[in-house]
């Protein structure tokens, strides 16, 4: 997925033009979760005037805290999902999948399986949520990517036991559509308590934002 970082209005205008002129902004503010819920996302921006106005609004909302914005192409649809890990005190790491974004806590539409996952486990996990029919109909061409992402998350949970929690929010979309949001950046990641070895090369999916919490080993 194409994206640009911009520290100021001029750079944001150039970035938007380079991405086709129809973009979304995400404020780079350390520690923010669910940016849309606190006004850190500006959608449907067309042209230099709207881009500059959006930058002014974000800087006013997050005065002294925002280092810039992430600029991405804008699309109208997409389903944000949750793929993550939680440490169960008795059984160890559990892989979780469900609807993501600000609806995660409200709808509680997710399923879980003990790690490590098999190929069949990954498919069952995706089909185990109530929203599975809508998700599979909306973006059937990304099924293999969803499976692969869950298998990588499962492998990470086994290889890195110091990861107490992992929260990824990949956005699912129909093939050929560009994604509007959800890349990892410094404002979306909590500082780890200890260095973590590099995981295997990531699976490229629709883009995602990541939250990681580690535990002592």
N, C-alpha and C positions, 0 to 999 in steps of 0.2 A: 504494500500500500504506500502510495506517495504521501509524503508529509514534509513540512518545513518548520523550522523554528524561527521565531522573529522576536527580537528584543524591543523594537520600537515600531512606530506607525509606518515609517517609510519602508522598513524591511517587511512588514506585514502586507503592505500594498503590493510590493514586488512578489512576495510569496504567493499571494492570492492570484495574481495575474498568471504566474507560472503554473498554477494548478487549475487553470481554466476559468477563473473569475467567479465561481460559485463555491463558497467555502464555509467551513465551520471553524471557530476558534475555541481552544481550551486554555484557560489561564494556568500558567505554571506557578502554582502556589504550594510550597511544601506542606505536607500533612493533610491536604484536603482529600476526603473520600466522597464519592458520589457527587461529582462537581456540578451536575445539572441541578441538584437539590439546593445548592447555595449560590446559584447565579454565576458560576464560573465557566459556563458554556454559552457561546453566542452562535446561533444557527442562521442559515439562509442569508448569508452575506454576499451581496453583489456589488462589485465596483469599488473604486477607491474611497468614495464618500462614506459608504456603509462600513467599510473596513476601518477607517479612521474613527468613526463614531463608536464602533464596537470596542476598539482599543481604549478610547476615553472612558467608556462605561466600566470596563474591567479594571482599569487603573483606579477609578474612583471607588469601586467596591472593595478593592484589595490594596489600598494605599500602603506603600512601603513593603508589601509582602510578595508582590508579583514580579518575577524577573523577566517575563515575556509571555508569549503564547505559542501553542502548537497549532499550526495551520494545516487543515486537511480538506480534501474534496468533500462536498456535501451531497448526500443522497437522502431520499425521503423515508425509506423504510429500512428495516433490519430488526433482528431479534437479539437482544443482549442476553447472554447466558453466563452461568457460573460454573467454573471447573476449579476444584480446589482440593486441599488436604487438611484434615484435622486429626490430631493425635488423640486416640481413644485410650484412656488410662489402662484398660485391661487388655484390649486386643491390638493396640498399636495404631499405625497410620490407616486412615479411612479416606477413600477418594469420594468426593461429592460432586454431583452434577445437577444443574437445575436452571431456572430462569434467573437472570442477573439484574444488575442495575439497582435502582432505588426500590424496585418491587420485591427484591429478595426477601427482606424481613417481613413484608406485609403478606405476601402470598405463600411463603414457605413451600414453594413448589420445587422440591429437590429430592434426590435419591442418593443413597450411599452404598458403597461396597468396600470390603476389606482389601487392602493392597497386599500382594501384587495382583493386578488385574490380568486376566486372559483376554484374548480377542472377543470371546463370547461375553465376558463380564462387561467390557466396554459398551457393547451393543445393548446389553440388557440395562445398563445404567442409564443410557440415553432414553431408551423406551420405557423406563420406569417412572418417569415424571408425568403428571397429568397433562402437561402441555405438549407432550411428544407428538401427537398427531399434527398439530399446527406447525410445530418446528420442522418435522420431516416433510410436510407438504410445502412449506415456505422455501426451504433451501435443500432439496433432496440431493443436489450435486455435491454438497459439502459433507456428506455422511462419513466418507473415508477420513477426512481431516478431523472431524470430531472424534472418531475412534482413535486416531493416531495421537491426538492431543491428550486424551485421557490415559493412554498407555504411557506416554512420556511423563505425565504427572505422577502416575503410579510408580514408574521407575525412579523418578526424583525422590519420592517419599521413601523408597527403600534404600537408595544410595546415600541420602542425607537425613539421617534420623534427627539431627539438630533442628530441622525445620518443624516447628510446632504447628504453624498454620500457613497455608498458601491459598490465596484468593485471586484467581484469574477471571477476567470478564471478556471473553471473546465474543465478538458480534457476528451472528450468523446472517448471511444475506444470499439472495439468489445469485447464481453464476453470472459473471459479466458486469455486476453492479459494483461500483466503488463504495468504500466504507467511509462513514463520516466521522468516526471517533474511535478512541480506544487504543492508543499506542502507549507503551510504557514510557515514562519519563521521570526525572528525579522527584518531582512533586508527588508522584503516586507511589513511592516506595519508602517503607519505614527502614530506618537504619538498623542493620543486623547487630546482634550483640557480639558476634564473633565472625571471622572470615568464613565464607562458605565456598567450597570448591566449585568450579564452573560446572554446570550441568551439561548433559549432552546437547548437541546443536538443536535449536528449537524447531518445532514444526511450524511452518508458515501457514497461519490461518487468517481469519478476517481481521486481525488486529485485536489487541487486548490490553487491558491495564492490569497491573499486578500489585498485590499486597502480600508481603512475606513477613512472618514473625518467626524468630528462631528461639530455641531453648537450649540451655546448657546441656552438654553431654558428658 
